Amino acid sequence: MIRHYLRTYVVALFAFLLLLVFTAPLHAQEQSGKSCLFKITSSKGTVYLLGSMHLMKESVYPLPETIERAFQESSDVVFEINIGEMESPQAQEIMLRKSLFTDGRTLSKVLKPATYEKLKEAAKSLNLDVVQLDSLKPWSMAMALVVIKMNQLGFSPEAGVDRYFYRKAVNAGREISGLETMEMQLNLMDGLSMAQQDMLVSQTLDDFADMGKTVDDMMIIWKNGEMDKIEQMITDSFRDYPALYNTLFVKRNKRWASQVGALLAQKKTIFVVVGAGHLVGKNNLLELLRRKGYTVEQM
């Protein structure tokens, strides 16, 4: 079981997946004519920057024509990580090694008693025995719970926007790369202190029971590009966890802004896919690119 879920959830590593979990109900509007796609231009190049949902339902497709056309215009496709990198047996072993305690520690030993009690209740609701998963590190347990819950609600990584465009890019012979490596993402999570990992588990479980009430609206909000509502959710989600927000979003956004700047220095049109949570909130990727002088237009 552990190997199965590690393989499944690594592609959905936090980003918009976290955003989905920590939401209050929001009313989704009808089609707005906008999307989570942004056109970034410099004097030399163009980057189409798409905010993604890493887990999705098949019913979200087809995507808006604006997004499909932007992909067709692009010669290169860049993801948070190159999804093909995750397919090797070596990658699976790295995931397993990073995600498990091997020094005698367990979830029941490192989590605060209140957090562990919430975890047991959530696991029970999914028909899981938390004792059998006690060797998982807190961050990996949080991600596994989210993916299992989302799978039950009909969402899957295979239907995610990242996977959809990865398959299209492979079939079209596009140049594919990543802003980060799989090991970088795993190291980021594994590098969280136990206190931060406890926060992550606690945050994941705060609205766990109500997740099913909001995720279908989330698909519509995403498809309509309602960035104000996405920002509201990110702000509400991390209000009590500023250090965690800084680690998971701000530090990466700043690094990615430099990388996107390098892409814009090329005389190319490039399609970039990142979690939609990186495009809203304080020091979001779009804001950082505007500060660098690039033109940013929502499509």
Phi, psi and omega per residue, in radians:
M1 nan -0.788 -3.104
I2 -1.044 -0.803 -3.141
R3 -1.057 -0.718 -3.104
H4 -1.056 -0.850 -3.067
Y5 -1.324 -0.498 3.043
L6 -1.093 -0.757 -3.132
R7 -1.126 -0.632 -3.076
T8 -1.283 -0.775 -2.935
Y9 -1.559 -0.152 -3.085
V10 -1.112 -0.587 3.129
V11 -1.178 -0.371 -3.100
A12 -1.736 0.372 -2.976
L13 -0.960 1.952 3.133
F14 0.701 -1.920 -3.121
A15 0.680 -2.173 -3.058
F16 -1.262 -0.353 3.069
L17 -1.027 -0.782 3.078
L18 -1.059 -0.723 -3.121
L19 -1.009 -0.691 -3.139
L20 -1.076 -0.642 -2.997
V21 -1.314 -0.712 -2.955
F22 -1.737 1.082 -3.068
T23 -2.121 2.526 2.866
A24 -1.579 2.682 -3.117
P25 -0.997 2.338 3.105
L26 -2.229 2.512 -3.130
H27 -1.462 2.119 3.117
A28 -1.472 2.339 3.141
Q29 -1.546 2.966 3.052
E30 -1.275 3.050 -3.057
Q31 -0.854 2.215 -3.047
S32 -1.750 -0.215 -3.065
G33 1.506 -0.089 3.096
K34 -1.936 3.002 3.102
S35 -2.546 -3.104 3.075
C36 -1.543 0.433 3.090
L37 -1.787 2.361 3.126
F38 -2.231 2.431 3.087
K39 -1.736 2.073 -3.139
I40 -1.917 2.204 -3.098
T41 -2.229 2.558 3.020
S42 -2.169 -3.039 3.108
S43 -1.231 -0.245 -3.085
K44 -1.994 -0.836 -2.971
G45 -2.287 3.099 3.132
T46 -2.299 2.375 3.001
V47 -2.124 2.185 2.942
Y48 -1.600 2.030 -3.067
L49 -1.884 1.983 -3.085
L50 -1.853 2.174 2.999
G51 -1.420 2.146 -2.953
S52 -1.839 2.738 2.812
M53 -1.852 2.126 -3.037
H54 -1.315 -0.429 3.008
L55 -2.078 2.421 -3.039
M56 -2.628 2.882 2.965
K57 -1.702 2.608 3.104
E58 -1.044 -0.452 -3.068
S59 -1.184 -0.202 3.124
V60 -1.263 -0.336 -3.102
Y61 -1.570 2.582 0.101
P62 -1.318 2.684 3.094
L63 -1.370 2.837 3.089
P64 -0.959 2.503 -3.100
E65 -1.038 -0.564 3.128
T66 -0.995 -0.728 -3.120
I67 -1.224 -0.782 -3.137
E68 -1.088 -0.693 -3.130
R69 -1.163 -0.675 3.111
A70 -1.084 -0.709 3.086
F71 -1.086 -0.780 -3.111
Q72 -1.092 -0.550 -3.125
E73 -1.347 -0.225 -2.976
S74 -1.688 2.444 3.136
S75 -1.568 -0.464 -3.113
D76 -2.200 2.651 3.096
V77 -2.256 2.259 -3.087
V78 -2.140 2.260 3.111
F79 -1.966 3.028 3.025
E80 -0.970 -0.847 2.982
I81 -2.348 2.680 3.072
N82 -1.226 1.920 -3.013
I83 -1.043 -0.540 3.114
G84 -1.079 -0.420 -3.141
E85 -1.100 -0.431 -3.031
M86 -1.463 -0.102 -2.983
E87 -1.455 -0.267 -3.051
S88 -1.382 2.665 3.057
P89 -1.021 -0.596 3.130
Q90 -1.092 -0.691 3.123
A91 -1.125 -0.687 3.131
Q92 -1.130 -0.653 3.119
E93 -1.174 -0.670 3.093
I94 -1.094 -0.774 3.110
M95 -1.003 -0.817 -3.106
L96 -1.118 -0.768 -3.103
R97 -1.132 -0.713 -3.109
K98 -1.253 -0.472 -2.943
S99 -1.639 -0.140 -3.065
L100 -2.024 2.512 2.956
F101 -1.262 2.418 3.084
T102 -2.256 0.156 -3.051
D103 -2.012 0.305 3.124
G104 1.653 -0.256 3.086
R105 -1.283 2.709 3.099
T106 -2.465 2.904 3.092
L107 -0.985 -0.759 -3.089
S108 -1.139 -0.402 -3.139
K109 -1.538 -0.562 -3.008
V110 -1.704 -0.400 -3.129
L111 -1.458 2.625 3.014
K112 -1.085 2.560 -3.122
P113 -0.919 -0.731 -3.125
A114 -1.141 -0.689 3.115
T115 -1.155 -0.735 -3.122
Y116 -1.134 -0.640 3.110
E117 -1.143 -0.726 3.075
K118 -1.086 -0.671 3.140
L119 -1.113 -0.746 3.133
K120 -1.076 -0.709 3.135
E121 -1.143 -0.749 3.129
A122 -1.119 -0.769 3.128
A123 -1.075 -0.710 3.129
K124 -1.074 -0.683 -3.136
S125 -1.135 -0.369 3.117
L126 -1.770 0.171 -3.108
N127 1.051 0.657 3.082
L128 -1.927 2.548 3.039
D129 -1.687 1.879 -3.056
V130 -1.077 -0.463 3.131
V131 -1.108 -0.637 3.137
Q132 -1.231 -0.298 -3.137
L133 -1.882 0.297 -3.003
D134 -1.155 -0.324 -3.124
S135 -1.463 -0.173 3.087
L136 -1.219 2.463 3.017
K137 -1.227 2.695 -3.068
P138 -0.964 -0.742 -3.114
W139 -1.113 -0.667 -3.123
S140 -1.288 -0.558 3.072
M141 -1.151 -0.732 3.128
A142 -1.035 -0.807 -3.123
M143 -1.162 -0.698 3.136
A144 -1.089 -0.756 3.133
L145 -1.067 -0.742 -3.133
V146 -1.096 -0.811 -3.101
V147 -1.149 -0.722 3.112
I148 -1.073 -0.806 3.131
K149 -1.084 -0.792 -3.129
M150 -1.139 -0.640 3.067
N151 -1.061 -0.712 3.116
Q152 -1.101 -0.504 -3.132
L153 -1.544 0.044 3.068
G154 1.686 0.111 3.107
F155 -1.701 2.562 3.109
S156 -2.584 2.695 3.042
P157 -1.089 -0.599 -3.106
E158 -1.098 -0.510 3.095
A159 -1.594 -0.012 -3.121
G160 -1.115 2.711 -3.090
V161 -1.096 -0.628 3.116
D162 -1.051 -0.891 -3.122
R163 -1.087 -0.689 -3.141
Y164 -1.015 -0.857 -3.107
F165 -1.353 -0.427 3.042
Y166 -1.126 -0.792 3.124
R167 -1.088 -0.742 3.121
K168 -1.103 -0.706 -3.120
A169 -1.147 -0.728 3.101
V170 -1.088 -0.831 -3.099
N171 -1.133 -0.534 -3.112
A172 -1.576 -0.038 3.134
G173 1.245 0.469 3.124
R174 -1.269 2.682 2.996
E175 -1.274 2.203 -3.049
I176 -2.066 2.377 3.079
S177 -2.628 3.111 -3.125
G178 -2.295 2.614 3.047
L179 -1.266 -0.481 3.123
E180 -2.367 2.929 2.982
T181 -1.712 2.835 3.080
M182 -1.004 -0.724 -3.111
E183 -1.169 -0.591 3.070
M184 -1.082 -0.754 3.137
Q185 -1.156 -0.749 3.109
L186 -1.124 -0.700 3.117
N187 -1.121 -0.604 3.108
L188 -1.066 -0.823 3.133
M189 -1.213 -0.760 -3.105
D190 -1.187 -0.393 3.133
G191 -1.427 -0.132 3.072
L192 -1.122 2.445 3.073
S193 -1.141 2.835 3.104
M194 -1.072 -0.578 3.099
A195 -1.131 -0.735 3.116
Q196 -1.187 -0.656 3.117
Q197 -1.173 -0.622 3.051
D198 -1.085 -0.740 3.092
M199 -1.051 -0.741 -3.114
L200 -1.085 -0.785 3.113
V201 -1.111 -0.805 -3.121
S202 -1.067 -0.759 3.141
Q203 -1.127 -0.743 3.130
T204 -1.017 -0.648 -3.035
L205 -1.547 -0.178 -3.050
D206 -0.948 -0.827 -3.093
D207 -2.069 0.470 -3.014
F208 -1.029 -0.768 -3.060
A209 -1.173 -0.436 -3.070
D210 -1.706 0.101 -3.048
M211 -0.992 -0.701 -3.088
G212 -1.095 -0.372 -3.106
K213 -1.336 -0.308 -2.982
T214 -2.047 -0.341 -2.944
V215 -1.210 -0.556 3.107
D216 -1.186 -0.717 3.029
D217 -1.053 -0.613 -3.130
M218 -1.069 -0.670 3.115
M219 -1.057 -0.750 -3.126
I220 -1.187 -0.753 3.117
I221 -1.029 -0.757 3.109
W222 -1.115 -0.851 -3.064
K223 -1.121 -0.519 3.127
N224 -1.508 -0.066 3.132
G225 1.111 0.646 -3.126
E226 -1.415 1.353 -3.011
M227 -1.142 -0.511 3.117
D228 -1.125 -0.653 3.124
K229 -1.296 -0.647 3.069
I230 -1.111 -0.717 3.111
E231 -1.116 -0.693 3.107
Q232 -1.024 -0.722 -3.125
M233 -1.186 -0.749 3.119
I234 -1.085 -0.771 -3.126
T235 -1.088 -0.824 3.134
D236 -1.111 -0.679 -3.071
S237 -1.113 -0.749 -2.997
F238 -1.870 0.207 -3.128
R239 -0.975 -0.690 -3.119
D240 -1.636 0.087 -3.074
Y241 -2.337 0.968 -3.064
P242 -1.092 -0.639 -3.142
A243 -1.155 -0.676 3.125
L244 -1.167 -0.718 3.090
Y245 -1.060 -0.751 3.135
N246 -1.061 -0.730 -3.119
T247 -1.229 -0.807 -3.020
L248 -1.406 -0.461 -3.048
F249 -2.102 -1.069 -2.946
V250 -1.061 -0.862 -3.111
K251 -1.055 -0.708 -3.142
R252 -1.250 -0.700 3.110
N253 -1.005 -0.738 -3.123
K254 -1.127 -0.701 3.108
R255 -1.187 -0.740 -3.120
W256 -1.166 -0.597 3.138
A257 -1.043 -0.689 3.091
S258 -1.168 -0.702 -3.136
Q259 -1.182 -0.721 3.090
V260 -1.142 -0.631 3.061
G261 -1.025 -0.703 3.101
A262 -1.139 -0.633 3.087
L263 -1.147 -0.667 -3.122
L264 -1.241 -0.279 3.097
A265 -1.376 -0.180 3.124
Q266 -1.584 2.643 3.103
K267 -1.504 1.149 -3.089
K268 -2.467 2.917 2.910
T269 -1.962 2.119 -2.993
I270 -2.202 2.406 -3.124
F271 -1.780 2.100 -3.077
V272 -2.088 2.290 -3.106
V273 -2.098 2.085 3.070
V274 -2.349 2.887 3.089
G275 -1.020 2.396 -3.085
A276 -1.070 -0.433 3.112
G277 -1.089 -0.333 3.130
H278 -1.422 -0.128 -3.079
L279 -1.796 0.106 3.131
V280 -2.384 2.939 3.084
G281 1.506 3.094 -3.116
K282 -1.110 2.336 -3.134
N283 0.979 0.714 3.092
N284 -1.287 2.909 -3.026
L285 -1.109 -0.688 3.126
L286 -1.126 -0.753 3.117
E287 -1.059 -0.760 -3.138
L288 -1.133 -0.647 3.120
L289 -1.222 -0.653 3.067
R290 -1.080 -0.714 3.139
R291 -1.078 -0.501 3.133
K292 -1.409 -0.048 3.080
G293 1.698 0.086 3.137
Y294 -1.430 2.648 3.080
T295 -1.476 2.267 -3.101
V296 -2.138 2.168 -3.094
E297 -2.313 2.207 3.065
Q298 -1.340 2.346 -3.080
M299 -1.726 nan nan
